[in-house]
Amino acid sequence: MSGVIDAPSPVLEVEGLSVSYRRGLWKAPDQVVKDVSFEIRLGRTLGLVGESGSGKTTIGKAIVGLVGVEGGEILFCGEPLAHSSRARRRELSASIQMVFQDPYSSLNPARTVGQTLAEPLMAHRRLKRAELAGAVFSILTKVGMDPSAARRYPAQFSGGQRQRIAIARALIVEPKLVVCDEPVSALDLSVQAQILNLLRDLQRELSLTYLFVSHDLAVVRYMSDEIAVLKQGRLVEYGDAETVGERPEHPYTQALLAAAPRPLHKRLDVTDAADGAIEHSCR
């Protein structure tokens, strides 16, 4: 969707990825991701779609280092990550960020928005106080929030506003890759439209690369250049978004498409939508 020319090599390559969870001390590990492979090139979006329990969120967490990898490899700009040290993962965390599903639990209620946004910058860069404030104000403006939001607490904002703040937190360190884990599923439809269009605008402006995780094939089609469909941890369909989203071959993908309640352009009409962002509309 971004129109950005492909890089010579992918930003992200996932090769034969497998992930297992141990459910109990005396039980065998449960393999939730099974031999999954895909790639994402610069400035493009891969939509990862599947029902609850399909393993899509686990893949996103494996990419950012929140869960361990049983088999396969994850390469970021050609660098293997699957078995990287914690120190190297911390170094790369500025380049690989994640936007979580729930905007209510992903922000610390005891910290102001400004403190929340400044924290990742303080971890990765040595900036003076004025530089930190400038960066916080700038990113808030980019996500459609008034800079005065920096002095307030998460409880003072709506769900859509909190997700804008969560996006700002991910982008303030200027990542190359952003994993969006069901970023609109907890929001009302009109607010979903605003956030999805904000993500698209930011991608064009900042040349971002997205892994967009969702259970909703219509939303994934709207956001993505390519789509990968997961069923019970396995990749069952993978291709360009138009083909997979409109003429799917696998019966499971066809069922996901049929489950969409109505066409996306009717569900995500943003002409008059508003989520209450402080004096700023979506870019």
MOBEL-V86551 format. One line per field, one symbol per residue. ss: DSSP state (H for helix, E for strand, C for the rest). Layout:
ss: ???
This chain:
ss: CCCCCCCCCCCEEEEEEEEEECCCCCCCCEEEEEEEEEEECCCCEEEEECCCCCCHHHHHHHHHCCCCCCEEEEEECCEECCCCCHHHHHHHCCCEEEECCCCCCCCCCCCEHHHHHHHHHHHHCCCCHHHHHHHHHHHHHHCCCCHHHHHCEHHHCCHHHHHHHHHHHHHCCCCCEEEEECCCCCCCHHHHHHHHHHHHHHHHHHCCEEEEEECCHHHHHHHCCEEEEEECCEEEEEEEHHHHHHCCCCHHHHHHHHHCCCCHHHHCCCCCCCCCCCCCCCC
